[in-house]
Amino acid sequence: MEYYKKHPGLKSSEKEQVDETILDWESDINLTYCYSYLDLSDAVTYDTVLALPPIVQDSILMADISAKYYNDILYAVQEKYFQASFDDSLKKLMVVDLEKTLGGDSLQIKTLIGNTQQLLLPAYDWYWGGKQGVCISHQWQTDYDAAIKIAEHTRFHFYEAPPQGQHWSFVNIEDHIVMNPRQQDNNGNYIYLNPDDDIPNDNYEDYTIFYANENIADGLTEDVRCLEHYDELAFYKQSYINITQNWIDNTNGKKFQDCEYDGIEVAIPGDRYIKHRLLNTYIGTRFSTSLVTGNIAIY
């Protein structure tokens, strides 16, 4: 990208496939301008749609890729960056995601802008399920537990503020339910098995959805029931976001509405385990409704 920007007259007839072009645009912006590794106290996401150029045989001239259309994308990202209401000294561009629309003639630009202000809140370790609170002698913290905290984090991540003076409405809602974290596909492979787990079947991050069993390793010990904020809790927070994003990506443009996570302990003869009693994610077609005029627009 940098080469063609500096030498626009060279190899002007060279072309690149659209999918590779989008990856180049996205990679260049993220590597040059984004700070995805920073901790945030708040974030906002914006969507922009740009028309793609007329495409012949699914390819675009490199001269257009590196100049005109790349600049159009940067201008769109910049506009959303300045629109975010965070203090300029604390505001950072976090991630830019580029995807072709269903028709293939436009580019959807998703811009995530973060507020890096540090909130002086203690980071707690939480017991799994049952609203058992913080892992210090079962202290109760306003009826929270690890499952509820993960759900809270997922909602925060996917929350998008509606346009001023409007509110969101949803139709055609899909309810994604996970009843069993040890669910298998038709080939007998565990769907939610953690591929990066160094020690399988030890009750620590065995699956990308929380599950622990009395008959594994040391059983349901205090350490297993307690999810440390810097390790296990951080892992599951990101894992559930990844799983949710995958569902969203496969719904033809639908948006996150809400989620409900609830932890439970199950005891049957010869077996005892802790898992989700409830893991529901709601994704639907989102509309913005004016609080004054009642006008409706899809977002």
C-alpha positions as CSV (number, residue, x, y, z in Angstrom):
1,M,0.0,0.0,0.0
2,E,2.7,2.4,1.0
3,Y,4.7,1.7,-2.2
4,Y,1.8,2.4,-4.5
5,K,0.9,5.6,-2.6
6,K,4.5,6.9,-3.1
7,H,4.7,5.7,-6.7
8,P,1.2,6.1,-8.2
9,G,2.6,6.2,-11.8
10,L,4.3,2.8,-11.6
11,K,2.6,-0.4,-12.8
12,S,-0.6,1.6,-13.1
13,S,-2.2,-1.3,-15.1
14,E,-1.7,-3.8,-12.3
15,K,-4.8,-5.1,-10.6
16,E,-5.8,-7.0,-7.5
17,Q,-8.8,-9.2,-6.5
18,V,-11.5,-7.5,-4.5
19,D,-11.1,-9.8,-1.4
20,E,-7.4,-9.2,-1.3
21,T,-7.9,-5.5,-1.8
22,I,-10.2,-5.3,1.2
23,L,-7.7,-7.2,3.3
24,D,-4.9,-4.8,2.3
25,W,-7.0,-1.8,3.1
26,E,-8.0,-3.2,6.5
27,S,-4.5,-4.4,7.4
28,D,-2.9,-1.1,6.4
29,I,-5.4,1.0,8.5
30,N,-5.2,-1.3,11.6
31,L,-1.4,-1.5,11.6
32,T,-0.9,2.2,10.9
33,Y,-3.6,3.9,13.0
34,C,-5.2,1.5,15.5
35,Y,-4.5,0.7,19.2
36,S,-6.3,-2.6,19.7
37,Y,-4.1,-3.6,22.7
38,L,-5.2,-0.8,25.0
39,D,-7.5,-1.2,27.9
40,L,-10.8,0.8,27.7
41,S,-13.3,2.3,30.0
42,D,-15.8,2.8,27.3
43,A,-16.2,2.3,23.5
44,V,-18.5,3.2,20.6
45,T,-19.0,1.5,17.2
46,Y,-20.0,3.2,14.0
47,D,-21.1,1.7,10.7
48,T,-20.5,3.4,7.3
49,V,-21.3,2.1,3.8
50,L,-19.3,3.2,0.8
51,A,-19.9,2.2,-2.8
52,L,-17.2,0.1,-4.4
53,P,-15.9,1.1,-7.8
54,P,-17.3,-0.7,-10.9
55,I,-15.4,-4.0,-10.8
56,V,-14.3,-5.8,-14.0
57,Q,-13.6,-9.5,-13.5
58,D,-13.5,-9.1,-9.7
59,S,-10.4,-6.9,-9.7
60,I,-9.5,-3.2,-9.1
61,L,-6.6,-1.2,-10.5
62,M,-3.8,-0.8,-7.9
63,A,-3.6,2.9,-8.7
64,D,-7.2,3.2,-7.5
65,I,-6.7,0.9,-4.5
66,S,-3.8,2.9,-3.1
67,A,-5.1,6.3,-3.7
68,K,-8.7,7.3,-4.4
69,Y,-10.7,4.5,-2.7
70,Y,-8.2,4.1,0.2
71,N,-8.5,7.8,0.9
72,D,-12.3,7.6,0.8
73,I,-12.2,4.9,3.5
74,L,-9.8,7.0,5.6
75,Y,-12.1,10.0,5.4
76,A,-15.1,7.9,6.5
77,V,-13.1,6.5,9.5
78,Q,-11.9,10.0,10.3
79,E,-15.4,11.4,10.3
80,K,-16.6,8.8,12.8
81,Y,-13.5,9.3,15.0
82,F,-14.2,13.0,15.4
83,Q,-17.9,12.2,15.9
84,A,-17.1,10.1,19.0
85,S,-17.8,12.3,22.1
86,F,-14.8,11.1,24.2
87,D,-12.1,13.6,25.3
88,D,-9.6,14.1,22.5
89,S,-6.7,13.3,24.8
90,L,-8.2,10.0,25.8
91,K,-9.8,8.9,22.5
92,K,-8.1,6.2,20.4
93,L,-9.1,4.4,17.1
94,M,-9.2,0.7,18.2
95,V,-10.2,-1.4,15.2
96,V,-11.5,-0.9,11.7
97,D,-13.3,-3.9,10.1
98,L,-14.1,-3.9,6.4
99,E,-16.6,-6.3,4.8
100,K,-18.4,-6.4,1.4
101,T,-22.1,-6.0,1.7
102,L,-24.4,-8.8,0.5
103,G,-24.8,-7.3,-3.0
104,G,-21.0,-7.0,-3.3
105,D,-21.2,-3.5,-4.7
106,S,-20.6,-1.7,-1.4
107,L,-18.1,-1.8,1.5
108,Q,-19.3,-1.8,5.1
109,I,-16.8,0.0,7.4
110,K,-17.2,-0.8,11.1
111,T,-15.1,1.7,13.2
112,L,-14.5,1.0,16.9
113,I,-13.4,4.1,18.9
114,G,-12.4,3.7,22.6
115,N,-12.0,5.9,25.7
116,T,-8.8,5.0,27.4
117,Q,-9.7,6.8,30.7
118,Q,-8.7,4.5,33.5
119,L,-11.6,3.9,36.0
120,L,-10.4,3.2,39.5
121,L,-12.5,0.1,40.1
122,P,-11.1,-3.0,41.8
123,A,-10.8,-6.1,39.6
124,Y,-12.5,-8.9,41.4
125,D,-12.3,-12.7,41.1
126,W,-15.8,-14.2,40.9
127,Y,-17.3,-17.5,41.8
128,W,-19.2,-19.4,39.1
129,G,-23.0,-19.2,39.2
130,G,-25.5,-19.0,42.0
131,K,-24.9,-15.3,42.5
132,Q,-22.1,-16.2,45.0
133,G,-20.2,-13.0,44.6
134,V,-16.5,-12.3,45.0
135,C,-14.0,-15.1,45.8
136,I,-13.3,-13.9,49.3
137,S,-15.3,-16.0,51.8
138,H,-18.3,-15.7,49.3
139,Q,-18.7,-12.0,49.7
140,W,-21.8,-10.9,47.9
141,Q,-21.5,-8.0,45.4
142,T,-25.0,-6.9,44.4
143,D,-26.0,-10.4,43.4
144,Y,-23.2,-10.9,40.8
145,D,-21.2,-14.0,39.9
146,A,-18.8,-14.9,37.0
147,A,-21.5,-15.8,34.5
148,I,-23.4,-12.6,35.1
149,K,-20.2,-10.5,34.8
150,I,-19.3,-12.2,31.5
151,A,-22.8,-11.4,30.2
152,E,-22.4,-7.8,31.3
153,H,-19.1,-7.6,29.5
154,T,-20.6,-9.0,26.3
155,R,-23.5,-6.5,26.4
156,F,-21.0,-3.6,26.9
157,H,-18.8,-4.8,24.0
158,F,-21.7,-5.0,21.4
159,Y,-23.7,-2.0,22.7
160,E,-24.2,0.8,20.1
161,A,-25.9,4.0,21.0
162,P,-28.9,4.8,18.8
163,P,-29.0,8.1,16.9
164,Q,-29.9,11.1,19.0
165,G,-33.6,11.3,19.8
166,Q,-34.2,7.7,18.7
167,H,-34.3,4.2,20.2
168,W,-33.6,0.7,18.8
169,S,-36.3,-1.8,17.9
170,F,-35.7,-5.4,16.8
171,V,-37.7,-7.8,14.6
172,N,-36.9,-11.3,13.2
173,I,-35.0,-12.2,16.4
174,E,-32.9,-15.3,16.4
175,D,-32.3,-17.0,19.8
176,H,-28.9,-18.7,19.9
177,I,-28.9,-21.2,22.7
178,V,-26.0,-23.3,24.0
179,M,-27.3,-26.1,26.2
180,N,-24.1,-28.2,26.4
181,P,-20.5,-26.8,26.1
182,R,-19.4,-30.4,25.3
183,Q,-21.7,-30.5,22.2
184,Q,-20.2,-32.5,19.3
185,D,-20.6,-32.1,15.5
186,N,-21.5,-34.9,13.2
187,N,-17.9,-36.1,13.1
188,G,-17.7,-36.4,16.9
189,N,-15.6,-33.3,17.3
190,Y,-16.3,-31.0,20.3
191,I,-17.6,-27.8,18.9
192,Y,-16.5,-25.6,21.8
193,L,-13.2,-27.3,22.6
194,N,-10.4,-24.8,23.3
195,P,-7.7,-25.5,20.7
196,D,-5.1,-23.5,22.7
197,D,-5.6,-25.5,26.0
198,D,-2.1,-26.8,26.9
199,I,-3.5,-29.3,29.5
200,P,-6.9,-30.7,28.3
201,N,-9.4,-32.0,30.9
202,D,-8.1,-30.2,33.9
203,N,-11.2,-27.9,34.5
204,Y,-9.2,-24.8,33.3
205,E,-10.3,-23.4,30.0
206,D,-10.9,-26.8,28.5
207,Y,-13.8,-25.4,26.4
208,T,-14.5,-21.9,25.1
209,I,-17.7,-22.0,27.1
210,F,-17.3,-22.6,30.8
211,Y,-17.6,-26.2,32.1
212,A,-16.0,-28.0,35.1
213,N,-16.6,-31.5,36.3
214,E,-16.1,-33.2,39.7
215,N,-14.6,-36.2,38.0
216,I,-11.8,-34.2,36.3
217,A,-8.4,-33.6,37.9
218,D,-8.9,-32.4,41.4
219,G,-12.7,-31.9,41.1
220,L,-14.7,-28.8,41.9
221,T,-12.2,-27.2,44.2
222,E,-12.2,-23.6,45.4
223,D,-9.8,-22.7,42.6
224,V,-12.0,-24.3,40.0
225,R,-15.2,-22.5,41.3
226,C,-13.4,-19.2,41.4
227,L,-12.5,-17.4,38.1
228,E,-9.5,-15.1,38.4
229,H,-10.1,-11.8,36.7
230,Y,-6.7,-11.6,35.0
231,D,-6.7,-15.2,33.6
232,E,-9.8,-17.3,33.4
233,L,-12.4,-14.5,33.5
234,A,-10.5,-12.6,30.8
235,F,-10.3,-15.7,28.7
236,Y,-14.1,-16.4,28.9
237,K,-15.0,-12.7,28.3
238,Q,-13.1,-12.7,25.0
239,S,-14.3,-16.2,24.1
240,Y,-18.0,-15.3,24.4
241,I,-17.4,-12.2,22.4
242,N,-15.8,-14.2,19.6
243,I,-18.6,-16.8,19.7
244,T,-21.3,-14.0,19.6
245,Q,-19.5,-12.2,16.7
246,N,-19.4,-15.5,14.7
247,W,-23.2,-15.8,15.1
248,I,-23.7,-12.2,14.1
249,D,-21.5,-12.6,11.0
250,N,-23.7,-15.5,9.9
251,T,-27.0,-13.7,10.1
252,N,-26.9,-11.6,6.9
253,G,-26.6,-8.2,8.6
254,K,-28.5,-8.7,11.9
255,K,-27.4,-7.0,15.1
256,F,-26.8,-8.0,18.7
257,Q,-29.8,-7.3,20.9
258,D,-29.1,-8.9,24.3
259,C,-27.8,-11.9,26.1
260,E,-28.6,-13.9,29.2
261,Y,-26.0,-16.1,31.0
262,D,-26.7,-18.0,34.2
263,G,-24.5,-20.5,36.0
264,I,-25.7,-23.6,37.8
265,E,-24.3,-26.7,39.6
266,V,-25.8,-30.0,38.6
267,A,-25.5,-33.1,40.8
268,I,-26.6,-36.5,39.7
269,P,-25.6,-40.0,41.0
270,G,-21.9,-40.4,40.2
271,D,-21.5,-37.0,38.6
272,R,-21.4,-33.4,39.6
273,Y,-20.5,-30.4,37.4
274,I,-20.9,-26.6,37.0
275,K,-22.0,-25.1,33.7
276,H,-24.6,-22.7,32.3
277,R,-28.2,-23.2,33.2
278,L,-28.9,-20.4,30.6
279,L,-26.8,-19.2,27.7
280,N,-29.0,-17.3,25.3
281,T,-28.0,-14.7,22.8
282,Y,-30.6,-12.6,20.9
283,I,-29.7,-11.3,17.4
284,G,-32.2,-9.5,15.1
285,T,-32.9,-7.0,12.4
286,R,-32.4,-3.6,14.0
287,F,-34.5,-0.5,13.4
288,S,-34.1,3.0,14.7
289,T,-37.4,4.7,15.7
290,S,-37.7,8.4,16.2
291,L,-39.1,9.3,19.7
292,V,-40.7,12.4,18.2
293,T,-42.0,11.6,14.7
294,G,-42.2,7.8,14.8
295,N,-40.2,7.5,11.6
296,I,-38.4,4.2,11.2
297,A,-35.0,3.5,9.6
298,I,-33.0,0.2,9.5
299,Y,-29.4,0.2,10.8
